[in-house]
Amino acid sequence: MSAISKIQELKKQLGLVDVFAISTGAMISSGLFILPGIAYSQSGPAIILAYVLASMMYIPAMFSYAELSTAMPRAGGSYFIIDRSLGPVLGNVGGLSEWLSLILKSSFALIGIGAFATIVFPDIGDLQIKLVAVGFCVVFLVLNIIGVKEASMVQVTLVFAMIAILLVYIFEGFTKLDPNNFSPLIPHGKFSIIITAGLVFISFAGLTKVVNVGEEIKNPGRNIPLGMFLAFGTVTILYFLTVLVTVGLVPGAQLSGNLTPIAVGAMKSMGPWGEILISIAAFFAFATTANAGMMSASRTPVAMSRDAHLPSFFQKIHPSFRTPYIALIATSII
């Protein structure tokens, strides 16, 4: 505490709902809206079991982060934990890796937003898609500079809207399932479930990234673990039910390798308006991943700067908005 007392702490503004929304939004994106079709080509209907297995594999990491982050609720929590437990060398490696990996995840989500522009403007090319991605990057940058609470309010709104749309898809789809689509359940052998679980494991990445904003969470001893547990349970159930419904709606030959599997399922169960609804949900998913990724990633250089592993200007906090604006700008530029 002596090291951090000499610097300006970030303001505690985030509650339980914010933690839930950041964790949930960081998880749901391509892992649900794109990956099931690719995974189906490896294991067939057994991808339903693969998603459940993948979720179980993430439990040790979730409990470890919950324990450590409540003991050390600091900005750049992932880096801070590694640095304090394993030393500055591994701390630097872990911190830079964490920063860049979150930037990559956010960049992928931003490109996903750009790709959805083709639905409205089907003739646009790669340059226009990238420009849309850059535009939304600037939007999320401004939002995060204005305030972590404001950025989280947008996160909460989009996450709950996305969950509502997915629930509509699940309830509508359950009435139209074709039992024949589940047979045989494990066409490629039991080992294929393990292989596919390794592929879809990335769908749960993002759950623990909320610890990077631990310093800004009120009552972290309660809200960090409870928020992560609620997000994990919600997303696991949503993944299971959404994939189950999609497999039951879409014939295997059409589902295998498809890059828009949930949209195809929505088209079959609800018609064109269902496809539009799922496209909106996918847009929200990519937006929440990009927003949560930018928010979490920017706190790592703040923490590394406090330990003099990066230049001191990274820890500067905006006098009016109380946000690490230099770290946010640097993260957005990369």
C-alpha positions as CSV (number, residue, x, y, z in Angstrom):
1,M,0.0,0.0,0.0
2,S,3.0,2.3,0.6
3,A,3.8,2.4,-3.1
4,I,0.3,3.2,-4.2
5,S,-0.2,5.8,-1.5
6,K,2.3,8.1,-3.3
7,I,0.3,8.1,-6.5
8,Q,-3.2,9.2,-7.4
9,E,-5.7,6.3,-7.1
10,L,-8.5,5.9,-9.6
11,K,-12.0,6.6,-8.3
12,K,-14.2,3.7,-7.1
13,Q,-17.4,4.0,-9.3
14,L,-18.2,0.5,-10.4
15,G,-20.7,-1.8,-8.6
16,L,-21.8,-5.4,-8.9
17,V,-23.9,-4.9,-12.1
18,D,-20.9,-3.1,-13.8
19,V,-18.6,-6.1,-12.9
20,F,-21.2,-8.5,-14.3
21,A,-21.6,-6.5,-17.6
22,I,-17.8,-6.0,-18.1
23,S,-17.2,-9.8,-17.6
24,T,-20.1,-10.9,-19.7
25,G,-19.5,-8.4,-22.5
26,A,-15.8,-9.4,-22.7
27,M,-16.8,-13.1,-23.2
28,I,-19.7,-13.0,-25.7
29,S,-18.6,-12.2,-29.2
30,S,-17.1,-14.4,-32.0
31,G,-17.1,-17.4,-29.6
32,L,-20.8,-17.5,-29.9
33,F,-21.8,-15.9,-33.1
34,I,-19.1,-17.3,-35.4
35,L,-17.2,-20.3,-33.8
36,P,-20.1,-22.8,-33.4
37,G,-20.1,-23.5,-37.2
38,I,-16.4,-24.1,-37.3
39,A,-16.5,-26.3,-34.2
40,Y,-19.4,-28.3,-35.6
41,S,-17.2,-29.5,-38.5
42,Q,-14.9,-31.1,-35.8
43,S,-17.4,-32.8,-33.5
44,G,-20.9,-32.5,-35.0
45,P,-23.7,-32.1,-32.4
46,A,-21.3,-32.9,-29.7
47,I,-20.2,-29.3,-29.7
48,I,-23.0,-28.8,-27.1
49,L,-20.9,-31.0,-24.7
50,A,-17.7,-29.3,-25.8
51,Y,-18.9,-25.9,-24.7
52,V,-19.9,-27.3,-21.3
53,L,-16.4,-29.0,-20.9
54,A,-14.7,-25.8,-22.0
55,S,-16.6,-23.8,-19.3
56,M,-15.4,-26.3,-16.6
57,M,-11.8,-25.8,-17.7
58,Y,-12.1,-22.1,-16.9
59,I,-13.2,-22.6,-13.3
60,P,-9.7,-22.8,-11.8
61,A,-8.7,-19.5,-13.4
62,M,-11.9,-17.9,-12.2
63,F,-11.4,-18.9,-8.6
64,S,-7.7,-18.0,-8.6
65,Y,-8.4,-14.5,-10.0
66,A,-11.3,-14.0,-7.6
67,E,-9.1,-14.8,-4.6
68,L,-6.1,-12.8,-5.7
69,S,-7.9,-9.8,-7.0
70,T,-10.0,-9.3,-3.8
71,A,-6.7,-9.4,-1.8
72,M,-5.0,-6.9,-4.3
73,P,-7.8,-4.9,-6.0
74,R,-5.5,-2.7,-8.1
75,A,-5.4,-1.1,-11.6
76,G,-3.9,-3.6,-14.0
77,G,-4.8,-6.4,-11.7
78,S,-3.4,-9.3,-13.8
79,Y,0.0,-7.6,-14.1
80,F,-0.1,-6.5,-10.4
81,I,-0.7,-10.1,-9.3
82,I,2.1,-11.5,-11.4
83,D,4.6,-8.8,-10.4
84,R,3.9,-9.1,-6.7
85,S,4.0,-12.9,-6.6
86,L,6.6,-13.8,-9.2
87,G,8.8,-10.7,-9.4
88,P,9.3,-7.8,-11.8
89,V,10.8,-9.8,-14.7
90,L,7.8,-12.1,-15.1
91,G,5.6,-9.1,-14.2
92,N,6.9,-7.2,-17.2
93,V,6.4,-10.1,-19.5
94,G,3.0,-10.8,-18.1
95,G,2.0,-7.1,-18.2
96,L,3.0,-6.4,-21.7
97,S,1.5,-9.7,-22.9
98,E,-1.8,-8.9,-21.1
99,W,-1.9,-5.4,-22.6
100,L,-1.2,-6.5,-26.2
101,S,-3.5,-9.6,-26.0
102,L,-6.4,-7.4,-24.8
103,I,-5.7,-4.9,-27.6
104,L,-5.7,-7.7,-30.1
105,K,-9.1,-9.0,-28.8
106,S,-10.5,-5.5,-28.9
107,S,-9.2,-5.0,-32.4
108,F,-10.8,-8.2,-33.6
109,A,-14.1,-7.0,-32.1
110,L,-13.8,-3.6,-33.8
111,I,-13.2,-5.3,-37.2
112,G,-16.3,-7.4,-36.5
113,I,-18.3,-4.2,-36.1
114,G,-16.9,-3.0,-39.4
115,A,-17.9,-6.3,-41.0
116,F,-21.5,-5.8,-39.9
117,A,-21.6,-2.6,-41.9
118,T,-21.7,-4.8,-45.0
119,I,-25.3,-5.7,-44.0
120,V,-26.4,-2.1,-44.5
121,F,-23.9,-1.4,-47.2
122,P,-23.1,-4.7,-49.0
123,D,-20.8,-3.1,-51.6
124,I,-18.2,-1.6,-49.2
125,G,-14.7,-3.0,-49.3
126,D,-12.0,-3.8,-46.8
127,L,-10.9,-0.2,-46.5
128,Q,-14.4,1.0,-45.5
129,I,-14.7,-1.8,-43.0
130,K,-11.4,-0.7,-41.4
131,L,-12.6,2.9,-41.4
132,V,-15.8,1.9,-39.5
133,A,-13.6,-0.1,-37.0
134,V,-11.4,3.0,-36.5
135,G,-14.4,5.2,-36.1
136,F,-15.9,3.0,-33.3
137,C,-12.5,2.8,-31.7
138,V,-12.5,6.6,-31.4
139,V,-16.1,6.5,-30.0
140,F,-15.1,4.0,-27.3
141,L,-11.9,6.0,-26.6
142,V,-13.9,9.2,-26.0
143,L,-16.5,7.3,-23.9
144,N,-13.8,5.8,-21.7
145,I,-12.0,9.1,-21.3
146,I,-15.3,10.8,-20.2
147,G,-15.6,8.4,-17.4
148,V,-15.4,4.7,-16.4
149,K,-19.0,4.9,-15.0
150,E,-20.3,6.3,-18.3
151,A,-18.5,3.6,-20.3
152,S,-19.9,1.0,-18.0
153,M,-23.4,2.3,-18.3
154,V,-23.2,1.8,-22.0
155,Q,-21.8,-1.6,-21.4
156,V,-24.6,-2.6,-19.1
157,T,-27.3,-1.4,-21.6
158,L,-25.8,-3.3,-24.5
159,V,-25.1,-6.5,-22.5
160,F,-28.7,-6.7,-21.2
161,A,-30.1,-5.9,-24.6
162,M,-27.9,-8.7,-26.1
163,I,-29.0,-11.2,-23.5
164,A,-32.7,-10.3,-24.1
165,I,-32.3,-11.0,-27.8
166,L,-30.6,-14.3,-27.2
167,L,-33.4,-15.3,-24.9
168,V,-36.0,-14.5,-27.6
169,Y,-34.0,-16.7,-30.0
170,I,-33.8,-19.6,-27.5
171,F,-37.5,-19.5,-26.6
172,E,-38.6,-19.2,-30.3
173,G,-36.1,-21.9,-31.4
174,F,-37.1,-24.5,-28.8
175,T,-40.5,-24.8,-30.4
176,K,-39.0,-25.8,-33.8
177,L,-36.2,-28.2,-32.9
178,D,-35.6,-31.2,-35.2
179,P,-34.6,-34.2,-33.1
180,N,-32.9,-35.8,-36.1
181,N,-30.3,-33.0,-36.1
182,F,-28.9,-34.5,-32.8
183,S,-28.3,-37.9,-34.2
184,P,-25.7,-39.3,-34.0
185,L,-24.7,-37.1,-31.0
186,I,-21.0,-38.0,-31.1
187,P,-20.2,-38.9,-34.8
188,H,-16.5,-38.4,-34.6
189,G,-15.7,-40.1,-31.3
190,K,-15.4,-39.0,-27.7
191,F,-11.9,-37.6,-28.2
192,S,-13.4,-35.0,-30.6
193,I,-15.2,-33.4,-27.7
194,I,-12.0,-32.7,-26.0
195,I,-10.4,-31.3,-29.1
196,T,-13.4,-29.1,-29.8
197,A,-13.4,-27.9,-26.1
198,G,-9.9,-26.7,-26.7
199,L,-11.1,-24.8,-29.7
200,V,-14.1,-23.1,-28.1
201,F,-12.2,-22.5,-24.8
202,I,-11.4,-19.0,-26.1
203,S,-15.2,-18.3,-25.9
204,F,-14.8,-17.8,-22.1
205,A,-11.6,-15.6,-22.4
206,G,-12.5,-12.2,-21.0
207,L,-14.2,-13.4,-17.8
208,T,-11.2,-12.5,-15.6
209,K,-10.2,-9.2,-17.3
210,V,-12.5,-7.2,-15.0
211,V,-9.8,-7.6,-12.3
212,N,-7.8,-5.0,-14.3
213,V,-10.2,-2.3,-13.1
214,G,-10.3,-3.7,-9.6
215,E,-9.1,-0.4,-8.1
216,E,-12.3,1.3,-9.5
217,I,-14.7,-1.3,-8.0
218,K,-16.7,-0.5,-4.9
219,N,-16.5,-3.2,-2.2
220,P,-14.2,-5.4,-4.3
221,G,-14.2,-8.2,-1.7
222,R,-17.8,-8.9,-2.6
223,N,-18.4,-7.4,-6.1
224,I,-15.4,-8.9,-8.0
225,P,-16.0,-12.6,-7.2
226,L,-19.8,-12.4,-7.2
227,G,-19.8,-10.4,-10.4
228,M,-17.5,-12.9,-12.1
229,F,-19.4,-15.9,-10.8
230,L,-22.7,-14.5,-12.0
231,A,-21.2,-13.7,-15.4
232,F,-19.7,-17.1,-15.7
233,G,-23.0,-18.9,-14.9
234,T,-25.0,-16.7,-17.2
235,V,-22.7,-17.0,-20.2
236,T,-22.3,-20.8,-19.7
237,I,-26.1,-21.3,-19.7
238,L,-26.5,-18.9,-22.7
239,Y,-23.8,-20.7,-24.7
240,F,-25.3,-24.1,-23.9
241,L,-28.9,-23.2,-24.8
242,T,-28.0,-21.1,-27.8
243,V,-25.7,-23.8,-29.3
244,L,-28.3,-26.5,-28.5
245,V,-31.1,-24.6,-30.3
246,T,-28.8,-23.8,-33.3
247,V,-27.9,-27.5,-33.7
248,G,-31.5,-28.4,-33.4
249,L,-32.6,-25.9,-36.0
250,V,-29.9,-26.1,-38.7
251,P,-29.1,-29.3,-40.5
252,G,-25.5,-30.5,-40.1
253,A,-24.6,-30.1,-43.7
254,Q,-25.6,-26.4,-43.6
255,L,-24.2,-25.7,-40.1
256,S,-20.7,-27.3,-40.6
257,G,-18.2,-24.5,-41.3
258,N,-20.8,-21.8,-41.4
259,L,-19.5,-18.4,-40.2
260,T,-22.9,-17.1,-39.3
261,P,-24.5,-20.1,-37.6
262,I,-26.8,-18.3,-35.1
263,A,-28.1,-16.0,-37.8
264,V,-28.9,-19.0,-39.9
265,G,-30.8,-20.6,-37.0
266,A,-32.7,-17.3,-36.4
267,M,-33.7,-17.2,-40.1
268,K,-35.1,-20.8,-39.8
269,S,-37.0,-20.2,-36.6
270,M,-38.2,-16.5,-36.9
271,G,-37.7,-15.6,-40.6
272,P,-35.9,-12.5,-41.9
273,W,-36.7,-10.4,-38.8
274,G,-35.0,-13.0,-36.7
275,E,-31.9,-12.8,-38.7
276,I,-31.9,-9.0,-38.3
277,L,-32.4,-9.4,-34.6
278,I,-29.5,-11.7,-34.2
279,S,-27.3,-9.5,-36.3
280,I,-28.1,-6.6,-33.9
281,A,-27.2,-8.9,-30.9
282,A,-23.9,-9.8,-32.6
283,F,-23.2,-6.1,-33.1
284,F,-23.9,-5.5,-29.5
285,A,-21.6,-8.4,-28.6
286,F,-18.7,-7.1,-30.6
287,A,-19.2,-3.5,-29.2
288,T,-19.2,-4.7,-25.6
289,T,-16.1,-6.8,-26.2
290,A,-14.3,-3.8,-27.7
291,N,-15.4,-1.5,-24.9
292,A,-14.5,-3.9,-22.1
293,G,-11.2,-4.7,-23.8
294,M,-10.2,-1.0,-24.1
295,M,-11.2,-0.3,-20.5
296,S,-9.3,-3.3,-19.1
297,A,-6.3,-3.1,-21.4
298,S,-5.6,0.6,-20.5
299,R,-5.2,-0.1,-16.8
300,T,-2.1,-2.4,-17.4
301,P,0.2,0.5,-18.5
302,V,-1.0,2.5,-15.6
303,A,0.1,-0.2,-13.2
304,M,3.4,-0.7,-15.0
305,S,4.1,3.0,-15.0
306,R,3.5,3.2,-11.2
307,D,6.2,0.6,-10.8
308,A,8.5,2.5,-13.1
309,H,8.5,-0.2,-15.8
310,L,6.9,2.2,-18.3
311,P,7.3,6.0,-18.6
312,S,5.5,7.9,-15.8
313,F,3.1,9.7,-18.1
314,F,1.1,6.5,-18.5
315,Q,-0.3,6.9,-15.0
316,K,-1.6,10.5,-15.5
317,I,-5.2,10.9,-14.6
318,H,-7.5,13.5,-16.2
319,P,-8.2,16.2,-13.6
320,S,-11.9,16.5,-14.5
321,F,-12.9,13.0,-15.7
322,R,-10.7,11.0,-13.3
323,T,-9.6,8.5,-16.0
324,P,-6.2,7.4,-17.2
325,Y,-6.5,9.3,-20.5
326,I,-2.8,8.9,-21.6
327,A,-3.0,5.1,-21.2
328,L,-6.4,5.0,-23.0
329,I,-5.1,7.1,-25.9
330,A,-2.0,4.8,-26.2
331,T,-4.1,1.7,-26.1
332,S,-6.4,3.1,-28.8
333,I,-3.5,4.1,-31.1
334,I,-2.0,0.6,-30.9
